Amino acid sequence: MTAYEHQAQYYETDQMGVIHHSNYIRWMESARIWWMKQAGIDYGGMEKAGAVSPVTAVSCRYKSMVHFGDTVLITVKIEKYNGVRLSLSYCVTDKESGELRMTGNSEHCFINGDGRLVSLKKVFPDCDKAFVKGMKEQDYDAAGV
């Protein structure tokens, strides 16, 4: 799957003229929702049907600065998925130079409207299949096949 592309906006910068650290979390979320859509997962539809996926943990490691106007590519990879919990990793690189800007991780679970854990395998099998397929495809791509 291709990477999510984002052009750094002026309002995302801080007093030093670089992207404020909090925006990387937003970029990870945008890339995650984009990845899900590319994989055939309608997150909005999943929410309307009663399942949400809150973030249970998030981390970032900043490697080099992004400035206003830079375009970055954000790759998303499923690290773990079991139908109830999901762990993703992110890699932000400069589109022009390929330089690494940030790496990150997010962890999620799936819950219903009552806040109880749900298994996508049981309540949203199409979404479950799409996550499993996405994992297989990224493993296939990583093997260079």
N, C-alpha and C positions, 0 to 999 in steps of 0.2 A: 504494500500500500504506500502511496506517496505521502509526503510530509505536509502538515498544515503550514500554511504560509501567513506571516503576520508582518505588517509594516508598522514600526514603532511610531507612535503618535506623540505630538508635543505635550499633550495633557498627561502623558504617562511619565514624563521626566521629573526629576527632582531639582533642587537648587543648584546641583553641580552639572546639570545638563545631561544626565544619564538616566536611563530608565529606573524608576523607583523600584526597590526590591519587591514590594507587594504586588506589582503588576505581573510578575512571573507566575504567581499562583493563578491569576485570572487567565493568563495565556495557557497554562496547563489545562484549566477547565475548558476553555474554548477548543483546544486541540482534542481533548477527550470527547466532547460532544460531537465535534467534526468527525473523529475517528469512528465513533459509534454510528453516525449517519452513513459513512462510507461502508461500514460493515453490515448495513441493513437494519440497524437498531434505532427505532424511533423513541428517543428518550422522553419526549413530550407525551407521546402516546402511552408509554409505560407509566408515566406519572398519572395521566388521566385514568388509567385502568387500575390505579391503586398501589403501585410500587414506586418507591423512591430509593435513591442510592446516595446516602450521605457520605461525606468524607469523614473517615475516622482517624486519619493521620496524613500529614503532608510534610515534605521536606524539600529543600533546594540547596544546591551547592553552586555558588556563583563563581564562574571561571574567568570571564572577561566582560567588559562593559558593552552594553547596547546603547546607542545614541538615537536621538530623534531622527527619523527618516531611514534608519537601517531596516532592512528586511531580513527576518529570521525564518528559519525552517524548524518546525517542531515535530519530532518523530515521537510516536506513542507506541509503547510495547507492553503487552500483557505479561506480567511476571508470574502471577498466580491467579487462578480462577477455579472455584469449585461449585458455582451455582448460588452460593450464599455470600461469599466474600470475593473481592476483586482487588488485586494489586497491580499498579501500572508504573512504568518508568517513562521518563521524558528526557529528550535530548534537544537542546536549543543550539542551533548553529547559525552563523552568519551566512546568508544566501550567497553573497558574492565571494567571500574569502574561504568559507567552509570552517572558519575558526569556531571552536567550541565556546559557547557563551554561558551555558547553565545545564546542569543535570538535576533531575528531581524525581520524586516518587510520590504517589498518592495511594491511599488504601481506602476501600469503600466496602460497605455491606449493602444488602438489599432488605428493605423493611416495608411493611404495609402501613396503612393509615393509623393503626393502633401502635405503631412503633415496634412491632414484633418482626423478628427475622423471617424472611421468606426465601424459599429456594426458587430461583428462576426456572430450574428444571421442571418444577411442578406447576407454577402459576403463569409463567411466560416462556414456554418451551421454545418458541421461535427466537426470542432474545438469547436464551441459553445456547441454542444451536449456532447463532451468529457469533457469540463470544468464543465458543469452541472452535468454530471454523477460522476465526481471526487468529487464534493461537496457532493453529496448524499451519496457516498460510505464512505467518511470520517465521515459524520454525523452518518451513520449506524455503522461504527467501534467504534466511540466514545460512542455510546449508549450501547456498549458491546453485541450487537446482533449477 
